[in-house]
């Protein structure tokens, strides 16, 4: 008895595996970039919250100077260094906010994300 082997399917699983691997690498490549943007956003927002907590012992200029330094260290755009610090009496609270835009490279397109970190801490 003679058996014939079919060679048509040979390598199909390798091509499927390579295609899946290519998709994973693309997601990882773009995901790292987007993840970095949001990581910097949350780090800035955390620093803003910490500054707002200790606002009773610091002036607005001192708070702004500190946050500008943090923004520079994170490599954020120049527009992120325009902080608005608002103190209210009733209720006794401090609000710190800023706005900036970051461009993201996506497959076949470029998007601009508008980030608006804002914190309000009651004293």
PyMOL commands that set and color helices and strands:
alter all, ss='L'
color gray80, all
select helices_A, chain A and resi 12-53+55-57+60-74+78-81
alter helices_A, ss='H'
color red, helices_A
select strands_A, chain A and resi 84-88+93-97+100-106+109-115+118-122
alter strands_A, ss='S'
color yellow, strands_A
deselect
rebuild
show_as cartoon
